[in-house]
Structure formats: C-alpha cells, structure tokens
Amino acid sequence: MGGVSFPLLSDWHPKGEMGKSYGVYSEEKGFTVRSTVIIDKQGIVRYSQAVEPGGRRHATELAEICKKVL
C-alpha cells in the first residue's frame, strides 16, 4: 500500500489482545484472523471486515470505503 499516511496496527504482544478486543482472535487456532478495522478520529469503529487465511483485501476498495465513512 506504499505511502500510507495513517497508523496501522499489528497484534503481536501481548499475543492476540487487540484481536480479542475486536472479536477476531481465534483461541482454537491461536491467531488473529486477518482483519481491517477503520476507526475515526473520535475512536468510533466505522468499518470492520475479517477475512480467513488466504483471503484478500483490496487497497482501492478500502480507500473508497474510507471516503464514505470518514
């Protein structure tokens, strides 16, 4: 996505804590499902989508969603 001008989050340590808070951590599998969560400046979740391993997300679609929800 080169040139990203907004913060991105990686859920590494403590393992799965952020994923658990968003309901996308799989205790059974031991990992966080790949997810996109768009949060506005007030901290309100405006968009959320999870994809299974191997699933894809498209930067152009996410950019359009950002324009609509932010």
Legacy VTK file of the C-alpha trace (Angstrom):
# vtk DataFile Version 3.0
C-alpha trace
ASCII
DATASET POLYDATA
POINTS 70 float
0.000 0.000 0.000
3.105 2.268 -0.120
2.868 5.827 1.137
0.361 5.079 3.893
-0.180 8.248 5.908
-2.197 6.726 8.737
-1.295 4.345 11.564
-1.507 0.601 11.093
-1.774 -1.871 13.956
-0.106 -5.224 14.322
-1.396 -7.520 17.056
1.790 -9.158 18.297
2.397 -8.636 22.014
0.713 -9.432 24.219
-0.389 -12.071 21.738
-3.925 -11.608 20.482
-5.035 -8.959 22.977
-6.151 -6.449 20.331
-7.784 -9.187 18.263
-9.671 -10.370 21.333
-10.960 -6.857 21.965
-12.358 -6.742 18.411
-13.669 -10.315 18.481
-11.369 -11.625 15.743
-8.915 -13.733 17.752
-9.343 -17.486 17.341
-8.408 -19.249 20.586
-8.806 -22.581 18.790
-6.357 -21.670 16.017
-4.128 -19.488 18.186
-4.066 -16.461 15.916
-5.929 -13.306 14.990
-7.971 -13.554 11.806
-6.693 -11.047 9.223
-8.911 -8.025 9.729
-9.442 -4.456 8.649
-10.949 -2.041 11.150
-11.362 1.620 10.231
-11.602 3.897 13.259
-12.362 7.616 13.042
-10.563 10.369 14.976
-13.105 10.088 17.798
-12.268 6.403 18.248
-15.507 5.121 16.714
-15.295 1.972 14.584
-16.726 2.948 11.192
-15.949 -0.240 9.263
-14.837 -3.757 10.078
-14.126 -6.798 7.936
-12.349 -10.075 8.658
-11.031 -12.495 6.051
-9.922 -16.070 6.505
-6.298 -17.070 5.898
-5.579 -16.679 2.205
-8.393 -14.142 1.886
-7.649 -10.864 0.158
-8.360 -7.231 0.778
-8.050 -4.607 -1.939
-6.486 -1.216 -1.244
-8.656 0.607 -3.795
-11.849 -0.728 -2.216
-10.629 0.215 1.265
-9.786 3.719 0.040
-13.333 4.122 -1.286
-14.777 2.885 2.000
-12.634 5.418 3.890
-14.024 8.215 1.718
-17.579 7.120 2.570
-17.234 6.529 6.296
-14.723 9.153 7.416
LINES 1 71
70 0 1 2 3 4 5 6 7 8 9 10 11 12 13 14 15 16 17 18 19 20 21 22 23 24 25 26 27 28 29 30 31 32 33 34 35 36 37 38 39 40 41 42 43 44 45 46 47 48 49 50 51 52 53 54 55 56 57 58 59 60 61 62 63 64 65 66 67 68 69
